């Protein structure tokens, strides 16, 4: 979401004097994704007017994959990173010289932890990204639910804001940014998650 962050930072800093250091990370991530979604929808509108079907389909597919990844696959990565860091911390606490044999054992331990997480989520130790997405779509298995992480929370919030303020003519980004503490809340509800899923499903009908 680099474009969204660039726009969010430039717009808020220039117009409202809000700096990155002084505000909540979850809120900024949500606003950045909101900018990204607005840019995407405008691009879709332009491509439809131009009749550029192939490029339109590609942009829609890219956005679908991006949102699905944020909703479903990211938790596995976060859980794995947590396990990975703990393994490294345990080695650091022992303050012993790290030998080649120790590195091999550590690598095996990390690999086992990763395969355990993948098996827990997808039913087998090794799975490709394509298989992950197919599994998610076919089973409707919401792996991410109940596990807090930045991107999933933010994409759900951004889609919720987009839907809420889509047809309101007198709503500014400042109004959204300062609306309430909900943007800082790191816990998403089942309704918010389903709203994000519904947004992706609607993309398929464009």
SVG drawing of the C-alpha trace seen along z (x, -y; Angstrom):
<svg xmlns="http://www.w3.org/2000/svg" viewBox="-25 -23 56 56">
<polyline fill="none" stroke="black" stroke-width="0.4" points="0.0,0.0 2.9,-2.4 0.7,-4.7 -1.8,-4.9 0.8,-5.7 2.3,-8.4 -1.1,-10.0 -2.1,-9.7 1.1,-11.2 1.2,-14.1 -2.5,-14.9 -2.7,-14.8 0.7,-16.5 0.2,-19.3 -3.5,-20.1 -4.0,-19.2 -0.5,-19.1 -0.8,-15.5 2.6,-13.7 3.3,-10.0 5.1,-10.2 2.2,-11.7 -0.7,-9.4 -1.9,-5.8 -0.4,-3.2 -3.6,-1.3 -5.5,-4.5 -2.8,-5.5 -2.8,-2.1 -6.6,-2.2 -6.5,-5.6 -3.7,-4.5 -5.7,-1.5 -8.8,-3.7 -6.8,-5.9 -5.6,-2.8 -9.2,-1.5 -10.4,-5.0 -7.7,-5.0 -8.6,-1.5 -12.3,-2.3 -11.5,-5.4 -9.2,-3.4 -12.0,-0.8 -14.4,-3.6 -11.9,-5.0 -11.1,-1.6 -14.8,-0.8 -15.5,-4.1 -12.6,-3.4 -13.8,0.2 -10.4,1.5 -11.6,4.9 -8.3,6.8 -6.6,4.2 -9.8,3.9 -9.9,7.6 -6.2,7.6 -6.6,4.7 -9.7,6.4 -7.8,9.7 -4.8,8.0 -7.0,6.2 -8.9,9.4 -5.7,11.3 -4.3,8.4 -7.4,8.3 -7.7,12.1 -4.0,12.2 -4.6,9.6 -7.7,11.3 -6.6,14.9 -2.9,15.6 -1.3,12.9 -2.1,14.6 0.0,17.6 3.0,15.4 2.5,13.5 2.2,16.6 5.3,18.1 7.3,14.9 6.4,15.0 7.6,18.6 10.7,17.7 11.6,14.8 11.1,17.0 13.5,19.6 16.1,16.9 15.6,15.4 16.1,18.7 19.5,19.0 20.5,15.5 19.6,16.1 22.0,19.1 24.9,16.8 26.8,19.7 28.8,19.7 26.6,20.5 28.1,23.4 27.2,24.8 25.5,27.7 23.5,25.3 22.4,23.4 21.2,26.7 19.2,27.7 17.7,24.2 16.7,24.4 15.1,27.7 13.2,26.4 12.0,23.4 11.0,25.5 9.0,27.9 7.2,24.9 6.3,23.5 5.0,26.9 3.0,27.3 1.3,24.0 0.6,24.7 -0.8,28.2 -3.0,26.7 -4.4,24.2 -4.5,26.1 -4.4,29.8 -0.9,30.6 2.7,29.6 3.5,28.1 1.2,26.0 1.6,23.5 0.0,20.0 -2.4,21.1 -3.5,24.1 -3.9,21.8 -6.3,19.5 -8.2,22.4 -8.6,24.0 -9.8,20.7 -12.3,20.0 -13.6,23.6 -14.0,24.1 -14.7,20.6 -12.3,21.3 -11.5,17.9 -8.1,18.7 -7.5,15.1 -10.5,14.7 -9.7,14.0 -6.1,13.2 -5.2,9.5 -2.8,8.1 -2.5,4.8 -3.3,5.3 -6.4,7.4 -7.8,5.0 -7.0,2.1 -8.4,3.5 -11.7,4.4 -11.9,0.9 -11.0,-0.8 -13.7,1.2 -16.2,0.3 -15.4,-3.4 -15.6,-3.3 -19.1,-1.7 -20.3,-4.0 -19.2,-7.3 -19.5,-6.4 -22.6,-8.5 -22.1,-11.2 -21.3,-14.5 -20.4,-16.5 -17.8,-14.1 -14.1,-15.0 -11.0,-12.9 -10.6,-15.0 -14.1,-13.9 -13.2,-10.3 -9.7,-10.6 -11.1,-12.1 -14.4,-10.3 -13.8,-8.2 -11.5,-5.7 -12.8,-2.8 -10.0,-3.3 -7.5,-2.6 -9.3,0.6 -7.3,3.7 -10.1,6.2 -12.4,6.7 -15.9,8.2 -17.4,11.0 -19.6,8.4 -16.6,6.2 -14.8,9.3 -17.8,10.4 -18.2,6.9 -14.7,7.0 -15.4,10.4 -18.6,9.1 -16.6,6.2 -14.3,8.7 -17.3,10.8 -18.8,7.7 -15.6,7.1 -16.3,10.3 -19.5,8.8 -17.9,5.6"/>
</svg>
